[in-house]
């Protein structure tokens, strides 16, 4: 998932609920589709760089944690039994951008994210 920035860098004033499509491994473990990053349910993850450094970049490919603003449908939801939609949180105080992905879905790119729980298998 690639995120193309449409906003300035923002700071979350409260927790933001978002969604990711991930591959499910052993219970409670998930892997991102493109970068192969492993997440553990309930853990918070941080990127250790200043998100504001990307303010002049349109594409945020490979930067931050990408997630969907709305429940993903269509392109992302093929019938792969290992794909799952998870509910995530961008924690209060995180830096983030809003944008859209390659299929036109609204997305976030943030410096922090937490996988809360499985929402649904696809």
C-alpha positions as CSV (number, residue, x, y, z in Angstrom):
1,X,0.0,0.0,0.0
2,X,1.4,3.4,-1.0
3,X,0.0,6.6,0.4
4,X,-0.1,9.8,-1.5
5,X,-0.2,12.8,0.8
6,X,-3.2,15.2,0.6
7,X,-2.7,17.0,3.9
8,X,-0.1,18.8,5.9
9,X,1.5,16.8,8.8
10,X,-1.0,16.7,11.7
11,X,-0.8,15.7,15.4
12,X,-3.5,13.4,16.6
13,X,-5.5,15.2,19.4
14,X,-7.1,11.9,20.3
15,X,-6.8,8.2,19.4
16,X,-7.7,7.6,15.7
17,X,-9.4,4.4,14.7
18,X,-8.2,3.0,11.4
19,X,-7.9,-0.3,9.5
20,X,-5.2,-2.5,7.9
21,X,-5.3,-5.5,5.6
22,X,-2.7,-8.0,6.9
23,X,-1.6,-11.6,6.6
24,X,-2.4,-13.6,9.6
25,X,0.3,-15.9,11.0
26,X,0.3,-17.6,14.3
27,X,-2.5,-16.3,16.7
28,X,-2.0,-12.7,17.5
29,X,0.8,-12.2,14.9
30,X,0.2,-10.3,11.6
31,X,2.4,-9.4,8.6
32,X,2.0,-6.3,6.4
33,X,1.3,-7.1,2.8
34,X,4.1,-5.1,1.1
35,X,6.9,-4.5,3.6
36,X,6.7,-7.8,5.5
37,X,6.6,-6.0,8.8
38,X,5.5,-8.2,11.7
39,X,2.9,-6.9,14.1
40,X,1.8,-8.4,17.4
41,X,-1.8,-7.8,18.5
42,X,-1.9,-5.1,21.3
43,X,1.6,-3.8,20.7
44,X,2.3,-0.2,19.8
45,X,4.9,0.4,17.1
46,X,6.8,3.6,16.3
47,X,8.9,4.9,13.4
48,X,11.9,6.7,14.7
49,X,11.9,9.7,12.4
50,X,10.3,13.1,12.1
51,X,7.2,12.8,10.0
52,X,7.4,16.5,9.2
53,X,10.5,15.8,7.0
54,X,8.1,14.5,4.4
55,X,6.1,17.7,4.1
56,X,7.4,18.3,0.5
57,X,6.9,14.7,-0.7
58,X,3.7,13.7,-2.5
59,X,4.4,10.0,-2.2
60,X,5.0,8.5,1.3
61,X,6.0,5.1,-0.1
62,X,8.0,3.2,2.5
63,X,7.5,5.9,5.1
64,X,5.6,5.5,8.4
65,X,2.7,3.1,9.0
66,X,0.0,3.0,6.3
67,X,-3.6,2.3,7.2
68,X,-7.1,2.9,5.8
69,X,-9.4,5.7,7.1
70,X,-12.5,3.6,6.3
71,X,-13.2,-0.1,6.3
72,X,-11.4,-1.4,3.1
73,X,-13.4,-3.0,0.3
74,X,-12.8,-3.9,-3.3
75,X,-9.2,-4.3,-4.5
76,X,-7.8,-5.2,-1.0
77,X,-10.4,-7.8,-0.2
78,X,-9.8,-10.7,-2.5
79,X,-10.5,-14.2,-1.2
80,X,-7.1,-15.0,0.2
81,X,-7.8,-17.0,3.4
82,X,-4.7,-15.6,5.1
83,X,-5.8,-11.9,4.6
84,X,-7.5,-10.3,7.5
85,X,-8.8,-6.8,8.3
86,X,-7.6,-5.5,11.6
87,X,-8.8,-2.6,13.6
88,X,-5.9,-0.3,14.6
89,X,-5.3,2.8,16.6
90,X,-3.1,5.8,15.7
91,X,-2.4,6.9,19.3
92,X,-3.0,10.4,20.6
93,X,0.1,12.5,20.0
94,X,1.2,10.7,16.9
95,X,2.2,12.6,13.8
96,X,0.3,11.6,10.6
97,X,-0.7,12.6,7.1
98,X,-4.0,11.9,5.3
99,X,-4.0,10.8,1.7
100,X,-5.1,8.1,-0.8
101,X,-3.6,4.8,-2.0
102,X,-3.0,3.4,-5.5
103,X,-6.7,2.3,-5.7
104,X,-8.0,5.7,-4.6
105,X,-9.0,4.6,-1.0
106,X,-8.5,7.2,1.7
107,X,-5.5,6.4,4.0
108,X,-3.2,7.6,6.8
109,X,0.5,7.5,7.0
110,X,1.5,7.8,10.7
111,X,4.6,7.5,12.9
112,X,2.8,5.2,15.4
113,X,0.2,2.5,15.2
114,X,-1.2,-0.3,17.3
115,X,-3.0,-3.4,16.1
116,X,-6.1,-3.7,18.4
117,X,-7.9,-6.8,17.1
118,X,-9.1,-8.8,14.1
119,X,-12.1,-7.2,12.5
120,X,-12.8,-9.9,9.9
121,X,-11.2,-12.4,7.7
122,X,-11.5,-11.6,4.0
